[in-house]
Amino acid sequence: MTERIKIVIAGPRGRMGQEAVKLVENTENFQLVAVVDRQHNGMKLADILETTQSQAKVYTDMEDCFQNEQADVLIDLTTPETGYVHTKTALTYGVRPVVGTTGFSKEELQELRNLAEEKELGCIIAPNFAIGAILMMKFSQMAAKYFPDTEIIEMHHDQKLDAPSGTAVKTAEMIKENRAHHQQGHEDEKETLQGARGADYDGMRIHSVRLPGLVAHQQVLFGAEGQTLTLRHDSFNRASFMSGVKISVETIMSLDSLVYGLEHILV
């Protein structure tokens, strides 16, 4: 029997965190050894989460957790500020982080990359764990070679903190690799309401929508003479992200550096 991967989950009571708990409990080669929560230190997960019978211990301090628990992987689904600290702490203690938090700065990503390489540990930071979203991003990158005029519209629930989304930014970065730089729109265009044309990334535009009832949605529109191409992905629930989390946990055990974006590990 293959030895199970010992996992710590940060943010177990969040909507994504609860799905991660279900994933770990329902995956034969995964083992939940502890969780890190903002409160309830010393309690059992089953005491604070009705959807599980897990007796994994709750910690409020990440260092305390790693000092007392043997873990292989940290799944962090918290916030950019907390996730950054958790990721650094995990790498310092020899634990491989799988991070679904977006909003890291370039400087923070580079610091984490350097630390992962120094420790020779895998680290996966993914703006989106939904396989369909990754395919949308890869198809958009392919299309940009032939359709250089493009705009991105990303739509999320109204509790999302960062705009544009990490997925939208990552999509734009991938498109940029195949797109000849140019400024889109009329050279004399003028916004009569500031922000009407969205964020400007290398000449293309990114638009963010925030509404209750949405989960995570994105469409990439390409335009050319006499035709348009639209690529769209929709996540209707947070369970849609768990296939990518599972692949990341299984893959990270054989990595020795930081990977930003799930597209780099999908074969």
N, C-alpha and C positions, 0 to 999 in steps of 0.2 A: 504493500500500500504506500502511495506517495505521501511524504510528510506534508501535513497541512501548513498553509501559510498563515502565520499569526498576525492578526490585524488589529489596529487601534483606529477608531472612528472619532473624528472631531466634529462636533455639531450634531449629535444623534437625534435631537428633538426637532431639528428643522425638517422641512418637507423633503429635501434631498437626503438629509441624514437618515431619516426613517426608511427611505427606500434603500439606502446603503446597508442599513442593519438587516433588512429583509434579504438583500442579495447575499451578504456574508452567511447568514443563517441557512440559506437555501442552496449554498454551493458546497459540495462535498469536501473539496480540498482547502476551504477557507475556515479559519477559526477566529472568532471575535474574543480577544483577550481583555480589552478594556475600552472605555470611551472617555472623551474629554468634553466636559460641559461647563457652562459658565457658573453653575451652582450644583448643589446636591453632592458635594464631595463626600466620598466614603460610602455612598449608597450603592445599590445594585441597579443595573439598567432597568430591570423589570419593575423596580419601585417607581421609576419616573416616566416609563413609557408603557402604555397599556397594550401595545401591539406585539409585545415580546415577553418571553419568559426567561430571557438571558440573565445569567447571574454575573455578567461582566461588571467589574468594579468601575464606578464613576470617579473621575479625577477632575479637579478644577485647574490644575497646573500641569502643563505638558511635561516639564522636566521631572516632576514628581512621578508622573506616570511611567516615563521611560526608565527611571531609576528603580522602579519596583516591578515592572512587567517586562517580559521578554517578547519583543515584537519584531516582525520582519518589515511590515508595511504600515504606513499611516495613510488613511483616507481622510482628506481634509475638504470639507464642503461648507466653509464658514464665510468670512468676509476677507477682502484683500489685506487689511491691516493685520487681522488675526492670523490669516493663512500664511502670510509672509513670515511672521514670528514662529509659527508652528513648523513651517518647512525648514527654516534654519535650525531649529531645535532638533527636529527629527534627524537631519543629516549629521549634526554634531554627535548624536547618540548612535549613529550607525543604522538608522531606520530609513527605509526608502519611502519617500512621499509620493502619493498620487493625489494631485490637487485639482479641484474643480472650481477654484475661485479665480475670477478674472479681475483685472484692474491693477496688476503689478506694473510698476514703471520699468523702463528699459534698464535702469541702473540696478533695480532690485533683482530683475531676472538675471543680469550678468553676475551679480554677487552670488546668487544661488547656483548659477552654472559653475562658477569658479569653485564653490564649496563642494559641489557634487563631484567635480573632477578631482579635487584634492582628496576627498574621502573614497573615490572610486566607487561611488554608489549611484544607482539609477534614481532618477527623479522625473516624474511626468507631470507637467502642468498643461492642462487642456482647457481652452476656452469653451469647448463643447464636447460632451461625451456621447452624443447621439450619432450612431453610425451614418444615418441618413444625412445629417448636417455635414459630416466630414466629406461625404461623397459630393454634396452640393458645392462645397468649397473647392474640391479637386476639379469638378466639372467646370466651375467658374474660371479656375486658373487656365484650363485648356481652352475655353471659349474666348478668353481675353486676347489670345493671339490673332483671332479672326474678327472679333468685335471689340475694338479698343474703347468704344464709348459705352460706359456702364455706370449705373447708379445702384446703390444698395439700400434697401429698406428693411430695417430690423424692428420687430415688434415684440414687446415683452410685457409682463404684468407690471402694475404700477408701484410695486414695492422694490423693484430692481434699482440698485444704487448707482451703477455706472452707465454712462451713455457717451459714445455708442458702446454697444456690447462688445465683449472680447471676441465673439464669433465674427462680428462685422469687421472689426479691425484686422483680425487674422485673415479674413476673406480678402480684404483690400490689399494686404501685404502679399498674399499669394497671387492676386491678379496683377499687381505691380511688376512681378517677375516676368510676366509675359506681355505686358502692355507698354507700348511706346508712350512716353510721358507727353501729355498735352492737357491744356486747360479746356474743360468742356463748357458748353453753352456759348451764347453770343458774347463777343469780346466787350460789348457795351452794356451787358445786362446789369440791372440794378435791383437790389432787394428793397422793396417798399416796406417790408416788415423784416427786421433783422433776423437772420437764421432761416428764412424761407427756403433757401437753396440747400440747407443742410451743412454738415461738416465737410470741409475740403481736405481730401487726402490724395496727394499727388495729382490733383486735377479732377479726380472723380468725386462724386458726392455720396455721403452717407446720411441717411435719415433715421431718426429714432422715434418710435411710437411707444407710449406707455399707457396702458389701459387695464382696468380690472377685467377679469375674464380671460385674458391672454396668458399663455405660459411662455413659450419661446418659439418665435417664428421669424423667418427671413426669406426675402426674395431678392434675387440679383437680376436686374434688367439690363439687357444689352440691346443697343440700337444700331442699325446700319441702313443704308439706302434701301427703302422698300421693304424692310423686314425688322422684326424684333425677336429676341429670344429671352424667355423668362425661366429662371431656375428657382424653385421654391422648396423650402422644407418647413414642416410644422411638427412641433412636439406638443401633444395634447395632454400629456401628464409626465410626471418626473420619472416614472418607471422607464421611459424611453431612453434615459441617459445611462441606465445601469449596464447595458451590454458593453458600452465603452469602458465603464469602470472595471468590469470583470476582465476584459482584455488587458487593461492597463496593469492591474494587480498581477496577472499571470506573466506579463511581459517584463515588468520592471525588475523581476528577480534576476534577469540575465543582462541587465544594462549596467553601465558604469559611468554614466554621464547624464546630464539633463536633456530631456526632450520636450520641446514646446509645441504642442499640437498633436492630436491623435493621428493625423494623416501620416506621420513619420513612422508609425509602428504598424499600420494596416498594410498587409501584403496584398 
